[in-house]
Amino acid sequence: MTEIKVGLHTDIERTFPLLLRRYENILKYNGIAVERLYLGDADFLDRCRSVNYFVSCFSQFDAINQMVNSILPVIESVYGIPCYPNLQTRWHYDDKVRQSYLLASRNFPMVKTWVFWDLRAVMEWVQKVTFPVVFKLKGGAGSSNVVLVRTPDHALSLAKRMFSYDGIRTGRIPVGGNIARNKGSRLLYKIKRLYAERSGNIKSYAHNLCRSIHHDYALFQEFLPGNTCDIRVNIIGNRAFSFRRMVRKNDFRASGSGMIDYDINKIDHRCLEIAFSVSDFFGFQSMAYDFVYDKEGDPKIVEISYTYVDTAVQACTGFFDRTLQWHEGHFWPQYCQLQDLLEMDDLVQPAEEVMSI
């Protein structure tokens, strides 16, 4: 095996320590050198020059995003080191506004989305659109920043808040069913618990989770009733891992529900084909797609994300290839991502007892 070294961005330990260790376990199991890189070190950039590949995995928190988006362009574009995630895969992460423009640019089938940059446009729009519609903040996971809007007055009140000085803080959408605030998000709970176990300072970290303030835009999507689930498709290179996520009781949101159906016979192959075509066109290394159906029964993309819960993908009993042939087995997404990044078909996935450490 050619002597190579992979740099792992250790700042991701703040939010995703298990993801970091899984990348590291795979690399070490295959005899590949690993260099842990911490941005706070004075010689960080010099040490980056010594690696052949650079891997990072970052969450939607502002501090982490700011850090990663400051260093990855230098490592990838200036040093010429192949990165995961690459620019094509990461630049629109956790930004539904960017995603809507990206997918619309090539007419890929997305749920109809309206993005407004001034209040006057919203005031005109509410007189024409059919309610209910869905209001979203551009960032957030697990349905935490998504609410159903039933009336023009409700839509206007949200828009006025978005175009005010105060804006809307993540997880704090006023008037209407914000999961993170009223019911508690499974994702936020897991992250809080993880941080509490590591540092015991849950209060300050919980504040960090909800400190992003959104303002000066408004985003609405068409509400498509009758969907009892969404279809999640995870494309990693030539592989499509897919399952259905059921919506919460008396609700319309599936993301973060934790109710997953892995029956491959219930997967709509049209969703797989669309997801492959989008990833191919834009050059995504790894991407999760959420699909629902419109009134005509056609699948539409709700949103996309480069990162996702790895255990949900590993629990799949196999994956579809580009010809939609089924390949049996359980695969960690980190293994598939590294196999593609390093271009090593012979990379070996460690046993479960190694991956779970």
DRENDOGU-175619 format. One record per atom (N, C-alpha, C): residue in one letter; x, y negated, z. Coordinates in pm, whole numbers, padded with zeros to 5 digits, always signed. Atoms other than C-alpha are relative to their C-alpha. Example, Ala and Ser with C-alpha at 12.3 -4.5 7.8 and 13.67 -1.06 7.14 Angstrom:
# residues 2
A+00089+00119+00000/A+01230+00450+00780/A+00090-00120+00000/S-00082+00119-00006/S+01367+00106+00714/S-00077-00109+00073/
# end
This chain:
# residues 357
M+00085+00120+00000/M+00000+00000+00000/M+00089-00125+00000/T-00077+00124+00008/T+00133-00346-00093/T-00003-00072+00135/E-00009+00071-00127/E+00255-00542+00211/E-00071-00133-00011/I+00074+00125+00001/I+00002-00815+00274/I-00032-00039+00144/K+00039+00050-00131/K-00104-01030+00566/K-00127-00082-00015/V+00128+00071+00003/V-00455-01159+00636/V-00009-00092+00122/G+00020+00094-00109/G-00513-01472+00842/G-00144+00000+00046/L+00133+00006-00059/L-00811-01466+01076/L-00011-00127+00081/H+00020+00127-00068/H-00944-01798+01194/H-00059+00026+00138/T+00043-00044-00133/T-00967-01739+01568/T-00097-00096+00068/D+00100+00089-00059/D-01187-02042+01637/D-00138+00063+00000/I+00132-00062+00006/I-01480-01818+01544/I-00029+00081+00125/E+00026-00068-00126/E-01435-01648+01881/E-00099-00076+00086/R+00091+00080-00081/R-01638-01933+02025/R-00145+00048-00017/T+00139-00038+00025/T-01954-01802+01865/T-00017+00143-00047/F+00014-00134+00057/F-01887-01471+01689/F+00120+00088+00031/P-00119-00080-00032/P-01619-01276+01879/P-00006+00141-00055/L+00011-00136+00051/L-01755-00938+01769/L+00029+00005-00150/L-00028+00003+00143/L-01743-01038+01402/L+00150-00008-00024/L-00145+00013+00014/L-01381-01143+01441/L+00069+00134+00025/R-00065-00126-00034/R-01285-00815+01608/R-00029+00108-00105/R+00030-00101+00102/R-01460-00610+01339/R+00088-00019-00123/Y-00096+00024+00109/Y-01257-00777+01064/Y+00138+00052+00040/E-00133-00037-00046/E-00945-00723+01270/E+00016+00151+00012/N-00007-00145-00016/N-01026-00359+01349/N+00015+00070-00134/I-00009-00061+00133/I-01075-00276+00982/I+00140-00017-00058/L-00132+00028+00056/L-00751-00443+00878/L+00108+00082+00068/K-00103-00074-00073/K-00539-00286+01150/K-00012+00151-00024/Y+00021-00143+00026/Y-00693+00058+01091/Y+00061+00041-00134/N-00056-00027+00133/N-00576+00031+00730/N+00146-00043-00012/G-00140+00035+00001/G-00227-00079+00829/G+00031-00135-00061/I-00018+00133+00059/I-00274-00437+00710/I+00030-00100+00111/A-00042+00096-00101/A-00097-00712+00904/A-00106-00110+00018/V+00099+00103-00035/V-00319-00965+01081/V+00070-00114+00072/E-00053+00121-00066/E-00229-01320+01179/E-00118-00079+00053/R+00105+00084-00058/R-00461-01493+01422/R+00044-00145-00005/L-00034+00140+00022/L-00468-01862+01340/L-00097-00089+00076/Y+00081+00092-00080/Y-00592-02133+01575/Y+00031-00142-00042/L-00018+00135+00053/L-00646-02484+01442/L+00069-00092+00099/G-00061+00087-00101/G-00531-02635+01771/G+00150+00012+00010/D-00145-00016-00006/D-00176-02505+01725/D+00070-00102-00090/A-00072+00102+00076/A+00076-02763+01606/A+00052+00053-00133/D-00055-00058+00123/D+00216-02524+01345/D-00105+00076-00082/F+00110-00072+00067/F-00125-02412+01215/F+00019+00007-00151/L-00012+00002+00146/L-00072-02521+00853/L+00124+00076-00047/D-00120-00074+00038/D+00280-02381+00840/D-00025+00151+00008/R+00028-00142-00015/R+00156-02045+00966/R-00097+00049-00107/C+00094-00037+00106/C-00123-02048+00708/C+00075+00038-00129/R-00076-00029+00121/R+00140-02046+00433/R+00056+00142-00002/S-00059-00133-00007/S+00260-01707+00554/S-00100+00111-00030/V+00100-00104+00023/V-00069-01526+00485/V-00037+00006-00147/N+00044-00020+00139/N-00203-01384+00159/N-00148-00026-00017/Y+00145+00021+00003/Y-00571-01414+00247/Y-00040-00066+00131/F+00048+00071-00119/F-00772-01624+00492/F-00148+00032+00018/V+00138-00036-00029/V-01094-01512+00660/V-00051-00084+00117/S+00067+00072-00107/S-01328-01727+00866/S-00147+00039-00001/C+00143-00030-00008/C-01682-01676+00986/C-00059-00101+00098/F+00043+00111-00084/F-01859-01982+01116/F-00152-00012+00004/S+00143+00014-00025/S-02202-02063+01253/S-00047-00139-00039/Q+00058+00128+00041/Q-02434-02358+01203/Q+00026-00113+00098/F-00023+00106-00097/F-02307-02554+01504/F+00092-00106-00057/D-00070+00113+00061/D-02177-02899+01414/D+00150+00005+00022/A-00142+00003-00031/A-01842-02868+01591/A+00077+00103-00082/I-00066-00106+00076/I-01757-02539+01418/I+00001-00034-00149/N+00008+00039+00141/N-01877-02660+01078/N+00101-00108-00034/Q-00094+00111+00022/Q-01672-02977+01108/Q+00143+00051-00008/M-00134-00057-00004/M-01363-02776+01193/M+00031+00079-00127/V-00025-00088+00114/V-01396-02517+00916/V+00002-00078-00131/N+00004+00077+00125/N-01489-02767+00645/N+00117-00097-00012/S-00121+00082+00006/S-01176-02963+00734/S+00121+00079-00046/I-00120-00078+00029/I-00934-02676+00687/I-00012+00091-00123/L+00012-00096+00110/L-01078-02435+00430/L+00033-00060-00137/P-00038+00056+00131/P-01048-02675+00132/P+00151-00010-00019/V-00146+00010+00010/V-00678-02724+00210/V+00059+00138-00027/I-00054-00135+00014/I-00608-02353+00247/I-00033+00059-00137/E+00046-00060+00126/E-00809-02256-00061/E+00049-00076-00122/S-00028+00079+00120/S-00748-02543-00303/S+00145-00048-00009/V-00137+00053+00002/V-00407-02682-00200/V+00102+00114+00007/Y-00094-00112-00015/Y-00231-02364-00082/Y-00028+00113-00098/G+00033-00104+00096/G-00413-02145-00333/G-00018+00138+00062/I+00019-00127-00069/I-00489-01875-00074/I-00146+00043-00013/P+00140-00047+00011/P-00802-01666-00148/P-00066+00003+00138/C+00071+00013-00128/C-01058-01732+00125/C-00133+00073-00003/Y+00139-00042-00024/Y-01369-01574+00263/Y-00051-00081+00119/P+00073+00017+00125/P-01604-01747+00238/P+00066-00104-00091/N-00055+00097+00094/N-01494-01928-00077/N-00094-00119-00015/L+00078+00123+00013/L-01622-02270-00180/L-00139+00026-00053/Q+00131-00026+00059/Q-01903-02135-00398/Q-00097+00061+00101/T+00083-00072-00096/T-02028-01922-00111/T-00041-00087+00118/R+00021+00068-00129/R-02005-02173+00174/R-00055-00142-00008/W+00024+00145-00004/W-02072-02532+00057/W-00144-00037+00031/H+00142+00027-00023/H-02452-02506+00087/H-00052+00070+00124/Y+00043-00077-00118/Y-02456-02300+00409/Y-00076-00087+00099/D+00084+00064-00101/D-02727-02396+00659/D-00050-00137-00044/D+00050+00127+00053/D-02848-02675+00432/D-00104+00031-00108/K+00108-00036+00092/K-03187-02607+00273/K-00020-00104-00109/V+00007+00103+00104/V-03170-02936+00085/V+00095+00037-00114/R-00097-00038+00102/R-02854-02832-00098/R-00044+00128-00073/Q+00044-00126+00061/Q-02994-02484-00156/Q-00113-00024-00100/S+00113+00026+00091/S-03312-02622-00314/S+00048-00061-00131/Y-00054+00059+00122/Y-03116-02836-00559/Y+00082+00102-00079/L-00083-00100+00067/L-02876-02552-00635/L-00086+00098-00079/L+00083-00099+00068/L-03147-02298-00720/L-00086-00063-00109/A+00081+00068+00101/A-03360-02552-00906/A+00081-00037-00123/S-00084+00041+00112/S-03064-02646-01125/S-00001+00101-00113/R+00006-00105+00102/R-03099-02314-01309/R-00133+00073+00001/N+00136-00053+00001/N-03469-02253-01249/N-00013+00140+00057/F+00019-00128-00069/F-03419-01954-01023/F-00128-00009+00082/P+00133+00004-00063/P-03751-01854-00861/P+00005-00026+00150/M+00002+00038-00141/M-03767-02043-00532/M-00139-00051+00036/V+00124+00059-00048/V-04067-02135-00322/V+00003-00150-00029/K+00003+00142+00036/K-04176-02480-00439/K+00040-00087+00119/T-00058+00079-00108/T-03980-02733-00236/T+00001-00147-00038/W-00003+00145+00021/W-04014-03109-00200/W+00102-00061+00097/V-00098+00071-00083/V-03720-03316-00074/V-00018-00149-00024/F+00023+00145+00010/F-03779-03684+00001/F+00112-00076+00070/W-00107+00082-00055/W-03525-03957+00066/W-00050-00136+00048/D+00057+00121-00059/D-03763-04237+00166/D-00144+00027+00037/L+00132-00022-00055/L-04089-04261+00356/L-00111-00032-00100/R+00103+00038+00095/R-04283-04431+00077/R-00036+00117-00092/A+00026-00115+00088/A-04245-04124-00145/A-00085+00105+00072/V+00081-00095-00076/V-04388-03904+00132/V-00144-00049+00010/M+00134+00057-00014/M-04685-04139+00177/M-00081+00020-00128/E+00068-00024+00128/E-04769-04102-00192/E-00028+00149-00020/W+00010-00145+00022/W-04712-03726-00194/W-00113+00063+00081/V+00101-00062-00086/V-04946-03644+00097/V-00141-00020-00055/Q+00132+00024+00060/Q-05237-03785-00105/Q-00031+00099-00111/K+00017-00088+00116/K-05183-03526-00380/K+00016+00149+00031/V-00034-00140-00024/V-05051-03206-00225/V-00112+00073+00073/T+00097-00084-00069/T-05267-02918-00101/T+00059+00051+00131/F-00044-00047-00132/F-05236-02840+00270/F-00064+00134+00032/P-00121+00029-00077/P-05115-02655+00466/P+00127+00013-00083/V-00135-00015+00055/V-04746-02690+00378/V+00093+00031+00118/V-00099-00033-00104/V-04432-02595+00569/V+00103-00112+00007/F-00104+00100-00022/F-04202-02855+00720/F+00123+00069+00058/K-00123-00060-00048/K-03839-02763+00776/K+00107-00107+00020/L-00126+00071-00005/L-03524-02920+00902/L+00097+00076-00090/K-00086-00065+00098/K-03242-02847+00660/K+00088+00109+00060/G-00082-00101-00066/G-03047-02643+00918/G-00080+00075+00104/G+00066-00079-00104/G-03138-02376+01170/G-00016+00144-00042/A+00013-00142+00026/A-03171-02000+01202/A-00112+00058+00085/G+00102-00068-00077/G-03434-01756+01323/G-00133-00073+00005/S+00125+00077+00008/S-03727-01982+01217/S-00007-00111+00102/S+00001+00095-00111/S-03621-02226+01487/S-00039-00141-00040/N+00031+00137+00044/N-03674-02541+01277/N-00102-00001-00112/V+00103-00018+00103/V-03982-02440+01078/V-00137-00008+00065/V+00136+00010-00053/V-04344-02545+01143/V-00100-00011-00114/L+00110+00010+00097/L-04676-02522+00959/L-00069-00134+00019/V+00063+00132-00002/V-04829-02860+00870/V-00135+00010-00069/R+00134-00025+00052/R-05206-02853+00822/R-00070-00124-00055/T+00070+00123+00040/T-05297-03218+00762/T+00098-00106-00050/P-00085+00112+00042/P-05164-03531+00589/P+00052-00081+00117/D-00043+00079-00115/D-05149-03708+00925/D+00120+00066+00069/H-00111-00071-00062/H-04925-03439+01067/H+00127-00014-00084/A-00116+00014+00090/A-04697-03453+00763/A+00060-00139+00012/L-00049+00137-00009/L-04673-03830+00787/L+00068-00028+00134/S-00061+00024-00131/S-04598-03826+01159/S+00140+00060+00006/L-00132-00060+00004/L-04308-03587+01100/L+00095-00080-00088/A-00084+00078+00091/A-04179-03790+00807/A+00041-00133+00064/K-00034+00127-00066/K-04197-04115+01004/K+00108+00021+00106/R-00102-00029-00100/R-03997-03954+01280/R+00136+00025-00068/M-00124-00029+00070/M-03738-03830+01029/M+00067-00127-00054/F-00056+00124+00054/F-03695-04179+00884/F+00011-00110+00105/S-00019+00095-00109/S-03680-04345+01223/S+00143+00006+00051/Y-00134+00002-00059/Y-03370-04428+01424/Y+00026+00129+00079/D-00017-00117-00087/D-03430-04131+01658/D+00016+00130-00078/G-00004-00125+00074/G-03481-03862+01393/G-00061+00114+00080/I+00049-00118-00071/I-03559-03506+01508/I+00119+00088+00034/R-00108-00086-00047/R-03322-03299+01716/R-00031+00145-00033/T+00023-00140+00035/T-03272-02938+01611/T-00063+00075+00115/G+00074-00073-00102/G-03510-02708+01797/G-00103-00082+00073/R+00090+00090-00072/R-03726-03004+01895/R-00100-00068-00095/I+00101+00059+00089/I-03977-03056+01614/I-00126-00028+00082/P+00118+00031-00081/P-04270-03239+01780/P-00129+00050-00064/V+00137-00031+00043/V-04634-03133+01752/V-00003+00121-00092/G+00032-00112+00085/G-04647-02782+01631/G+00092+00117-00008/G-00046-00136+00016/G-04509-02442+01707/G+00146+00021-00031/N-00142-00026+00023/N-04132-02474+01710/N+00044+00116+00086/I-00031-00123-00071/I-04011-02129+01804/I+00109-00019+00103/A-00113+00012-00091/A-03683-02232+01961/A-00041-00070+00130/R+00038+00075-00119/R-03862-02467+02200/R-00111+00070+00078/N+00118-00049-00068/N-04192-02297+02274/N+00004+00149+00033/K+00003-00145-00020/K-04130-01923+02240/K+00137+00058+00031/G-00135-00051-00022/G-03755-01890+02257/G+00046+00080-00120/S-00054-00070+00116/S-03540-01774+01970/S+00090+00114+00044/R-00084-00113-00033/R-03384-01430+01987/R+00147-00033-00028/L-00137+00033+00035/L-03076-01565+01813/L+00062-00093+00104/L-00054+00093-00099/L-03032-01857+02051/L+00023+00070+00134/Y-00014-00071-00127/Y-03087-01628+02346/Y+00126+00086+00000/K-00119-00086+00007/K-02818-01385+02229/K+00128-00082+00010/I-00120+00083-00002/I-02569-01664+02172/I+00022-00059+00139/K-00013+00053-00135/K-02641-01822+02510/K+00052+00107+00095/R-00042-00108-00088/R-02603-01486+02682/R+00148+00034-00022/L-00139-00030+00033/L-02277-01417+02498/L+00094-00104+00061/Y-00085+00106-00054/Y-02134-01752+02597/Y+00004+00005+00153/A+00005-00008-00146/A-02250-01708+02957/A+00092+00109+00050/E-00087-00110-00040/E-02067-01376+02976/E+00148-00039-00011/R-00140+00036+00024/R-01747-01534+02844/R+00047-00115+00089/S-00048+00119-00071/S-01743-01864+03029/S-00083-00038+00123/G+00085+00034-00113/G-02031-01884+03275/G-00058-00139-00007/N+00047+00139+00011/N-02115-02234+03148/N-00110-00009-00102/I+00108-00009+00097/I-02449-02176+02980/I-00064-00135-00027/K+00071+00126+00015/K-02588-02524+03036/K+00062-00088-00107/S-00064+00088+00096/S-02330-02720+02837/S-00007+00057-00141/Y+00003-00060+00133/Y-02331-02470+02551/Y-00139-00007-00059/A+00137+00013+00049/A-02709-02470+02528/A-00024-00141-00052/H+00012+00138+00048/H-02685-02848+02492/H+00064-00012-00139/N-00068+00006+00129/N-02438-02803+02205/N-00085+00060-00110/L+00083-00066+00100/L-02683-02570+02029/L-00106-00095-00057/C+00114+00082+00039/C-02950-02838+02016/C+00036-00147-00014/R-00036+00141+00003/R-02755-03158+01970/R-00005-00061-00140/S+00007+00055+00136/S-02777-03192+01588/S-00127-00081-00016/I+00116+00087+00024/I-03005-03480+01498/I-00018-00018-00150/H+00030+00011+00142/H-03173-03481+01157/H-00078-00128-00026/H+00072+00123+00033/H-03285-03802+00992/H+00030-00040-00145/D-00016+00060+00133/D-03320-03993+00663/D-00023+00097-00115/Y+00049-00086+00107/Y-03469-03706+00466/Y-00124+00070+00054/A+00113-00083-00041/A-03785-03493+00474/A-00012+00114-00100/L+00007-00118+00084/L-03820-03140+00342/L-00127+00079+00030/F+00121-00081-00012/F-04144-02954+00280/F+00004+00111-00104/Q+00014-00110+00095/Q-04217-02619+00115/Q-00146+00040-00011/E+00135-00054+00020/E-04531-02470-00032/E-00023+00115+00097/F+00036-00110-00088/F-04710-02241+00212/F-00063+00110-00084/L+00050-00114+00075/L-04768-01897+00063/L-00065+00097+00098/P+00069-00083-00100/P-05035-01720+00272/P-00003+00147-00042/G+00020-00142+00029/G-05089-01346+00298/G+00124+00085+00008/N-00123-00078-00013/N-04725-01243+00346/N+00012+00054+00143/T-00015-00062-00131/T-04699-00996+00634/T+00146+00025+00036/C-00143-00019-00023/C-04322-00979+00596/C+00075-00080-00106/D-00083+00044+00111/D-04034-01114+00397/D+00094+00115-00035/I-00095-00101+00044/I-03782-00908+00202/I+00139-00062+00003/R-00137+00048-00011/R-03419-00962+00298/R+00087+00084-00094/V-00096-00065+00088/V-03161-00880+00031/V+00137-00060+00027/N-00137+00042-00024/N-02793-00897+00121/N+00087+00050-00115/I-00088-00037+00111/I-02568-00904-00186/I+00144-00019+00044/I-00144+00009-00024/I-02201-00825-00125/I+00066+00066-00121/G-00060-00053+00122/G-02023-00789-00458/G-00101+00077-00083/N+00088-00084+00080/N-02187-00499-00641/N-00101+00078+00083/R+00087-00074-00091/R-02393-00388-00342/R-00118-00086+00044/A+00118+00069-00050/A-02745-00480-00237/A-00057+00079+00118/F+00061-00058-00120/F-02853-00400+00119/F-00134-00071+00021/S+00131+00064-00006/S-03223-00460+00171/S-00090+00064+00104/F+00100-00047-00096/F-03498-00432+00431/F-00109-00105+00010/R+00111+00094-00020/R-03827-00594+00526/R-00001-00046+00145/R+00013+00056-00134/R-03873-00824+00825/R-00145-00042+00020/M+00142+00026-00022/M-04223-00837+00966/M-00019-00135+00071/V+00028+00129-00063/V-04382-01167+01067/V-00047+00021+00143/R+00046-00005-00138/R-04458-01242+01430/R-00153+00004+00006/K+00144-00008-00020/K-04806-01181+01565/K-00061-00140-00002/N+00071+00128+00012/N-05047-01464+01477/N+00091-00112-00046/D-00095+00098+00049/D-04772-01644+01289/D+00027+00029-00147/F-00034-00020+00142/F-04626-01677+00938/F+00150+00018-00020/R-00146-00001+00010/R-04253-01665+01018/R+00056+00139+00032/A-00061-00132-00018/A-04043-01350+00981/A+00143-00009+00050/S-00141+00012-00037/S-03687-01475+01030/S+00016-00001+00151/G-00025-00005-00143/G-03560-01384+01374/G-00101+00080+00079/S+00101-00076-00073/S-03860-01165+01460/S+00057+00126+00062/G-00059-00123-00049/G-03639-00861+01510/G-00078+00125-00036/M+00082-00115+00040/M-03910-00636+01361/M+00036+00038-00143/I-00060-00034+00129/I-03731-00461+01073/I-00048+00137-00048/D+00040-00124+00065/D-03855-00193+00833/D+00106+00035-00103/Y-00110-00040+00088/Y-03573-00003+00660/Y-00042+00098-00109/D+00049-00094+00102/D-03794+00207+00429/D+00034-00054-00140/I-00045+00051+00131/I-03623+00167+00089/I-00109+00013-00106/N+00109-00016+00097/N-03940+00280-00092/N-00092-00121-00002/K+00084+00121-00006/K-04103-00048+00011/K+00074-00124-00051/I-00079+00113+00051/I-03829-00266-00143/I-00036-00026-00145/D+00033+00042+00136/D-03937-00457-00453/D+00129-00019-00079/H-00125+00007+00077/H-03664-00404-00713/H+00017-00133-00072/R-00013+00133+00061/R-03743-00743-00865/R+00082-00092+00089/C-00078+00082-00093/C-03597-00901-00551/C+00149+00030-00014/L-00140-00040+00017/L-03275-00703-00598/L+00057-00061-00127/E-00048+00051+00129/E-03247-00807-00962/E+00020-00151+00005/I-00013+00145-00011/I-03307-01175-00884/I+00123-00036+00084/A-00113+00031-00089/A-03055-01173-00598/A+00133+00027-00069/F-00124-00028+00074/F-02788-01008-00813/F+00027-00110-00103/S-00020+00101+00105/S-02846-01261-01091/S+00045-00133+00057/V-00040+00126-00062/V-02816-01560-00857/V+00145+00008+00048/S-00138-00015-00050/S-02500-01429-00690/S+00100+00003-00114/D-00090-00006+00115/D-02346-01352-01028/D+00021-00137-00061/F-00010+00129+00069/F-02423-01692-01175/F+00083-00099+00080/F-00069+00100-00081/F-02292-01895-00882/F+00131+00050+00061/G-00126-00053-00050/G-02004-01665-00789/G+00006+00018+00150/F+00002-00021-00144/F-02114-01586-00433/F+00071+00130+00035/Q-00064-00123-00050/Q-01897-01337-00246/Q-00098+00086+00079/S+00096-00068-00086/S-02172-01248+00000/S-00114-00096+00027/M+00113+00092-00019/M-02523-01387+00031/M-00125+00077+00040/A+00128-00054-00044/A-02846-01312+00214/A-00112-00082-00062/Y+00115+00064+00063/Y-03172-01390+00031/Y-00127+00042+00073/D+00130-00029-00058/D-03516-01416+00189/D-00107-00023-00105/F+00104+00007+00102/F-03809-01342-00044/F-00139+00013+00063/V+00142-00020-00026/V-04186-01383-00010/V-00072-00002-00135/Y+00077-00006+00125/Y-04466-01349-00267/Y-00092-00120-00014/D+00096+00107+00028/D-04667-01624-00434/D-00138+00059-00029/K+00138-00046+00021/K-05037-01602-00522/K-00012+00100-00112/E+00003-00094+00113/E-04960-01414-00842/E+00075+00130+00031/G-00073-00120-00037/G-04756-01154-00655/G+00143+00003-00048/D-00138+00008+00046/D-04421-01276-00787/D+00091-00039+00117/P-00091+00033-00111/P-04122-01285-00548/P+00067-00135-00020/K-00064+00131+00000/K-03983-01626-00459/K+00102-00008+00113/I-00102+00018-00102/I-03668-01716-00269/I-00041-00111+00096/V+00029+00101-00101/V-03731-01900+00057/V+00127-00079+00033/E-00128+00062-00030/E-03368-01969+00149/E+00110+00104-00011/I-00116-00089+00011/I-03017-01822+00137/I+00100-00034+00110/S-00102+00024-00103/S-02727-01784+00381/S+00117+00094-00022/Y-00118-00085+00018/Y-02370-01659+00352/Y+00021+00092+00119/T-00020-00082-00119/T-02376-01525+00710/T-00133+00048+00054/Y+00121-00067-00046/Y-02626-01301+00885/Y+00038+00098+00110/V-00024-00096-00107/V-02663-01045+01162/V+00060+00127-00061/D-00069-00111+00065/D-02409-00778+01071/D-00059+00136+00036/T+00056-00129-00041/T-02574-00498+01271/T-00126+00036-00078/A+00120-00027+00080/A-02895-00536+01068/A+00037+00060-00134/V-00047-00056+00127/V-02701-00465+00748/V+00059+00139+00023/Q-00062-00130-00028/Q-02502-00181+00903/Q-00105+00107+00027/A+00108-00096-00029/A-02829-00016+01009/A-00068+00051-00126/C+00056-00050+00126/C-02933+00018+00643/C+00058+00139-00028/T-00045-00137+00027/T-02910+00380+00528/T+00077+00011-00130/G-00077+00001+00124/G-02730+00280+00210/G-00019-00131-00073/F+00017+00122+00080/F-02722+00022-00068/F-00031+00037-00145/F+00025-00012+00143/F-02836-00028-00428/F+00118-00062-00075/D-00102+00062+00083/D-02576-00090-00697/D-00068-00083-00109/R+00055+00089+00103/R-02622-00312-01003/R-00102+00069-00091/T+00096-00075+00082/T-02807-00037-01190/T-00119+00046+00084/L+00103-00033-00098/L-03032-00004-00881/L+00002+00147+00038/Q-00019-00136-00052/Q-02895+00340-00808/Q+00033-00008+00149/W-00013+00002-00145/W-02896+00430-00439/W+00126+00073+00044/H-00120-00060-00055/H-02576+00502-00243/H-00018+00016+00150/E+00027-00030-00140/E-02624+00672+00091/E+00118-00035+00089/G-00105+00025-00097/G-02432+00570+00400/G-00022-00128+00078/H+00006+00121-00081/H-02390+00308+00671/H+00131-00076-00017/F-00118+00079+00029/F-02152+00024+00591/F-00006-00134+00074/W-00007+00132-00062/W-02040-00277+00792/W+00023-00104-00110/P-00022+00102+00103/P-02065-00596+00584/P+00143-00051-00003/Q-00140+00044-00003/Q-01716-00696+00700/Q+00088+00092-00084/Y-00077-00096+00080/Y-01579-00379+00540/Y-00019-00028-00148/C+00027+00028+00141/C-01749-00457+00208/C+00063-00132-00044/Q-00057+00130+00033/Q-01636-00821+00217/Q+00152+00009-00014/L-00145-00015+00009/L-01275-00725+00285/L+00040+00085-00120/Q-00029-00083+00115/Q-01283-00455+00020/Q+00002-00084-00128/D+00006+00086+00118/D-01381-00718-00237/D+00110-00106+00003/L-00098+00107-00010/L-01154-00996-00109/L+00140+00051-00030/L-00133-00056+00018/L-00846-00775-00100/L+00013+00083-00128/E+00004-00082+00122/E-00951-00588-00416/E+00060+00138+00027/M-00049-00132-00041/M-00890-00257-00241/M-00116+00099+00006/D+00104-00101+00002/D-01129+00017-00344/D+00028+00112+00099/D-00036-00108-00090/D-00937+00257-00120/D+00003-00042+00147/L+00008+00043-00139/L-00989+00050+00195/L-00092+00096+00076/V+00074-00099-00078/V-01114+00285+00467/V-00081-00069+00110/Q+00083+00052-00111/Q-01404+00202+00700/Q+00025+00085+00123/P-00028-00076-00123/P-01312+00301+01057/P-00126+00067+00053/A+00110-00066-00068/A-01527+00532+01268/A-00072-00100+00091/E+00082+00092-00078/E-01804+00372+01475/E+00065-00036+00133/E-00061+00030-00130/E-01611+00401+01801/E+00109-00104-00012/V-00100+00103+00024/V-01338+00183+01647/V-00068-00134-00027/M+00069+00124+00037/M-01581-00073+01505/M-00073-00065+00115/S+00079+00054-00111/S-01774-00112+01828/S+00085-00058+00112/I-00090+00052-00105/I-01468-00208+02036/I+00000-00153-00003/
# end
